[in-house]
Amino acid sequence: MLESYIPIAMLFILATVLAVFIIVLGTIFGPRRKSFRKASPYESGMQPIGPGTRRMNVRYYLVAVLFILFDVEIIFFYPWAVNFRALGLFGFIEMLVFVGILLVGYIYVWKKGAFEWD
């Protein structure tokens, strides 16, 4: 039974080794000299206003991660919709539980103020 998982384990190991190898190559052969010109942003040949690297509000990243999370969760609706008649009442109740969990998470994030922009 476990023999069927050997190709998946080999693929996982190969992907990990390749990722580490690429990172090590970039660290060894990559440029290391920092200069003012490299740190300044390119704005169509115009003189930049402000620093080249600006701090972003963490809410931007939070909203982006939440969008991806809820977007991926919505993907689970498609197989359910295709097999809706075959699943019957049990499938319907399971999807209501799933939507309820999503709704609780959405309300929690909303109450925490993740969607408010200052």
Backbone bond lengths (Angstrom), bond angles and torsions (degrees), N, CA, C in turn:
res aa  C-N    CA-C-N  psi(-1)  N-CA   C-N-CA  omega(-1)  CA-C   N-CA-C  phi
1 M - - - 1.450 - - 1.526 111.04 -
2 L 1.326 116.96 -43.69 1.464 119.31 -178.68 1.518 112.76 -73.54
3 E 1.332 116.78 -14.96 1.457 119.43 179.35 1.524 111.80 -64.44
4 S 1.309 117.53 -25.55 1.464 120.51 -179.59 1.528 111.60 -71.85
5 Y 1.323 117.37 -17.63 1.467 120.99 179.26 1.527 113.17 -90.73
6 I 1.310 117.86 -5.64 1.466 121.18 -178.53 1.531 111.78 -61.19
7 P 1.328 121.18 -44.66 1.473 118.94 177.79 1.528 112.88 -62.13
8 I 1.320 117.57 -36.11 1.466 120.32 178.26 1.522 110.26 -67.07
9 A 1.327 117.05 -42.27 1.464 120.35 178.30 1.523 110.75 -64.28
10 M 1.339 116.71 -40.45 1.469 119.63 178.30 1.523 110.98 -64.25
11 L 1.326 117.47 -40.95 1.454 121.28 177.98 1.526 111.09 -63.52
12 F 1.325 117.26 -41.94 1.466 121.64 177.91 1.526 110.80 -62.83
13 I 1.320 116.91 -44.54 1.466 120.82 179.50 1.526 110.50 -65.00
14 L 1.331 116.97 -44.31 1.465 120.67 178.84 1.531 111.32 -61.45
15 A 1.325 117.63 -43.23 1.466 121.08 179.38 1.527 110.73 -64.09
16 T 1.322 117.50 -40.28 1.466 120.77 179.17 1.519 111.13 -66.24
17 V 1.324 116.94 -45.72 1.466 120.64 179.61 1.526 110.35 -62.88
18 L 1.320 117.68 -42.67 1.460 121.13 179.31 1.527 111.51 -63.86
19 A 1.325 117.48 -42.43 1.463 120.80 178.85 1.525 111.37 -63.11
20 V 1.323 117.07 -44.49 1.467 120.61 178.76 1.528 109.91 -64.95
21 F 1.324 117.71 -40.61 1.457 121.69 179.10 1.528 111.49 -61.61
22 I 1.316 117.80 -43.80 1.462 121.46 179.80 1.528 110.86 -65.70
23 I 1.314 117.88 -40.45 1.468 120.76 178.46 1.524 110.59 -65.27
24 V 1.322 117.02 -42.51 1.467 120.46 179.04 1.525 110.47 -64.65
25 L 1.344 118.10 -41.87 1.463 120.76 177.26 1.528 111.44 -60.39
26 G 1.316 117.38 -43.49 1.459 120.88 178.62 1.518 112.03 -64.04
27 T 1.319 116.54 -36.71 1.465 120.22 179.02 1.521 110.96 -69.78
28 I 1.304 117.33 -40.60 1.467 120.80 -177.50 1.522 111.54 -72.45
29 F 1.324 117.45 -48.92 1.465 120.81 -172.43 1.529 114.18 -99.09
30 G 1.311 118.46 -4.39 1.461 120.88 -176.84 1.518 112.68 -75.85
31 P 1.340 116.54 157.70 1.468 119.63 178.79 1.525 110.61 -69.61
32 R 1.329 114.81 146.96 1.459 120.04 -177.91 1.520 113.30 -123.62
33 R 1.312 117.98 -9.61 1.458 120.00 -176.07 1.513 110.82 -81.99
34 K 1.316 115.15 125.65 1.462 120.47 176.20 1.517 108.21 -97.79
35 S 1.304 115.52 142.64 1.455 119.69 176.32 1.522 108.48 -142.52
36 F 1.325 115.41 165.57 1.455 120.08 179.45 1.521 110.59 -63.68
37 R 1.322 116.38 -38.72 1.460 120.52 -177.70 1.532 110.80 -65.42
38 K 1.336 117.92 -38.61 1.460 120.41 179.59 1.523 111.55 -70.96
39 A 1.310 117.43 -32.31 1.460 120.68 -178.07 1.523 112.53 -80.04
40 S 1.328 117.80 -18.34 1.462 119.51 -178.17 1.528 110.07 -82.27
41 P 1.319 116.99 142.49 1.460 119.59 -179.08 1.521 111.35 -76.21
42 Y 1.303 116.02 154.80 1.462 121.09 176.91 1.523 107.71 -97.80
43 E 1.332 115.84 118.17 1.458 120.22 -178.06 1.522 109.61 -124.33
44 S 1.296 117.05 66.49 1.465 123.53 176.47 1.523 112.44 56.13
45 G 1.298 117.77 38.33 1.456 121.41 177.50 1.518 114.24 80.44
46 M 1.324 117.36 -1.45 1.467 120.33 179.81 1.526 109.76 -87.06
47 Q 1.301 115.34 156.70 1.457 120.58 177.50 1.530 108.44 -67.91
48 P 1.335 118.52 126.79 1.467 120.14 -178.02 1.526 111.79 -68.86
49 I 1.317 114.40 147.56 1.465 121.17 177.49 1.522 107.02 -108.44
50 G 1.302 116.87 119.79 1.460 120.68 179.40 1.513 111.80 88.98
51 P 1.326 116.07 -178.99 1.466 120.11 -178.09 1.532 111.60 -71.82
52 G 1.322 115.49 158.69 1.463 121.06 -179.52 1.513 112.68 -72.70
53 T 1.300 117.70 -31.03 1.460 121.35 178.60 1.514 108.24 -116.85
54 R 1.298 115.46 118.36 1.462 120.77 -179.72 1.513 109.30 -107.80
55 R 1.293 115.19 147.43 1.461 120.12 176.58 1.518 109.10 -79.37
56 M 1.304 115.33 130.87 1.463 120.75 178.00 1.518 108.75 -96.11
57 N 1.308 114.78 147.30 1.452 120.53 176.48 1.532 108.89 -66.30
58 V 1.317 116.88 137.92 1.464 120.91 -177.00 1.515 110.56 -66.11
59 R 1.317 118.84 -20.44 1.467 121.17 179.00 1.537 110.89 -64.99
60 Y 1.316 116.64 -32.05 1.465 119.62 177.93 1.529 109.83 -60.17
61 Y 1.312 116.99 -47.02 1.455 120.86 179.91 1.524 111.26 -68.20
62 L 1.317 116.43 -37.01 1.460 120.57 178.78 1.524 110.99 -62.53
63 V 1.318 116.96 -45.05 1.463 120.11 178.43 1.522 110.22 -65.24
64 A 1.327 118.12 -38.82 1.467 120.72 178.63 1.524 110.92 -63.44
65 V 1.319 117.32 -43.87 1.469 120.47 179.52 1.527 110.15 -66.69
66 L 1.324 116.96 -39.81 1.456 119.46 178.38 1.526 111.45 -65.01
67 F 1.321 116.72 -38.62 1.460 119.61 176.92 1.524 110.52 -60.59
68 I 1.317 116.63 -46.28 1.465 120.25 179.81 1.522 110.31 -63.73
69 L 1.328 117.01 -42.02 1.461 121.05 -179.41 1.523 110.91 -61.05
70 F 1.325 117.29 -51.68 1.459 119.54 -177.90 1.528 111.23 -70.52
71 D 1.319 117.42 -30.09 1.447 120.24 177.40 1.526 110.83 -66.58
72 V 1.315 117.03 -41.83 1.459 120.89 177.55 1.528 110.63 -68.07
73 E 1.307 116.71 -36.75 1.465 119.43 178.92 1.526 111.31 -64.77
74 I 1.316 116.94 -34.28 1.459 120.73 179.92 1.532 110.90 -65.49
75 I 1.334 116.88 -26.87 1.468 120.22 179.23 1.532 110.88 -59.41
76 F 1.327 117.35 -28.09 1.458 120.43 -179.73 1.528 112.36 -69.20
77 F 1.321 118.53 -13.56 1.456 120.81 177.75 1.532 112.51 -72.53
78 Y 1.314 118.30 -30.67 1.463 120.94 -175.28 1.524 113.43 -64.04
79 P 1.336 119.76 -51.05 1.476 117.86 178.31 1.532 111.87 -63.01
80 W 1.315 115.86 -34.47 1.455 119.62 178.65 1.522 110.39 -64.84
81 A 1.340 117.29 -42.76 1.457 120.80 -179.19 1.527 111.28 -66.35
82 V 1.320 117.10 -35.40 1.461 120.10 179.82 1.534 110.70 -67.57
83 N 1.325 116.84 -39.28 1.467 121.44 -177.71 1.520 112.84 -102.38
84 F 1.307 117.56 24.41 1.466 120.91 -174.28 1.516 112.37 -58.23
85 R 1.322 118.10 -47.37 1.473 120.95 -177.39 1.533 111.42 -67.91
86 A 1.313 117.15 -36.12 1.466 119.83 -178.72 1.530 111.76 -71.67
87 L 1.321 117.12 -30.42 1.465 120.09 -178.53 1.520 112.42 -77.05
88 G 1.304 116.70 -29.91 1.463 120.36 176.76 1.518 113.00 70.83
89 L 1.335 114.28 -153.56 1.461 120.76 -176.33 1.526 111.74 -65.91
90 F 1.328 117.11 -37.08 1.463 120.02 179.51 1.530 111.35 -60.94
91 G 1.329 116.61 -44.04 1.467 120.40 177.77 1.513 112.32 -63.74
92 F 1.330 116.19 -37.01 1.460 120.22 178.23 1.527 111.26 -65.68
93 I 1.314 116.89 -43.57 1.468 120.66 179.91 1.530 110.14 -66.68
94 E 1.326 116.98 -40.29 1.469 120.10 177.23 1.520 111.18 -60.76
95 M 1.333 117.64 -39.96 1.461 120.28 179.17 1.525 110.64 -70.09
96 L 1.315 117.73 -34.26 1.469 119.72 175.29 1.530 110.67 -64.18
97 V 1.329 117.31 -39.05 1.470 120.58 176.18 1.526 109.71 -64.10
98 F 1.317 117.14 -43.01 1.465 121.54 178.86 1.525 111.16 -61.49
99 V 1.324 116.78 -46.45 1.469 120.48 178.80 1.523 109.95 -65.34
100 G 1.313 117.47 -36.27 1.469 120.32 177.54 1.522 111.92 -62.71
101 I 1.323 116.58 -42.04 1.471 120.23 177.33 1.520 110.48 -64.02
102 L 1.332 116.94 -42.57 1.463 119.96 176.74 1.521 111.29 -62.00
103 L 1.321 116.60 -41.33 1.461 120.70 -179.08 1.526 111.12 -65.75
104 V 1.317 117.16 -39.54 1.473 119.94 177.52 1.531 110.25 -63.08
105 G 1.329 117.16 -42.66 1.467 120.36 177.48 1.512 112.11 -63.96
106 Y 1.322 116.76 -40.95 1.467 120.84 179.36 1.520 111.21 -65.02
107 I 1.318 117.24 -43.43 1.473 120.38 179.06 1.519 110.37 -65.96
108 Y 1.325 117.86 -38.95 1.467 121.31 177.77 1.527 111.10 -59.78
109 V 1.327 115.80 -46.92 1.465 119.86 -179.79 1.526 110.68 -66.06
110 W 1.312 116.42 -37.44 1.456 121.07 179.12 1.524 110.63 -64.75
111 K 1.333 116.99 -44.68 1.473 120.97 179.09 1.526 112.17 -66.68
112 K 1.327 117.30 -30.03 1.469 120.66 177.48 1.524 112.07 -72.72
113 G 1.326 117.35 -12.22 1.457 121.09 177.38 1.509 114.50 86.98
114 A 1.319 117.78 24.54 1.465 120.35 -177.66 1.524 111.52 -71.43
115 F 1.311 118.32 -21.67 1.456 121.18 -176.80 1.527 112.90 -96.84
116 E 1.317 118.27 3.27 1.457 121.57 -179.15 1.509 110.35 -91.65
117 W 1.326 116.48 130.30 1.464 122.20 178.62 1.513 108.07 -109.21
118 D 1.311 115.35 132.97 1.480 119.73 179.29 1.492 111.56 -96.24
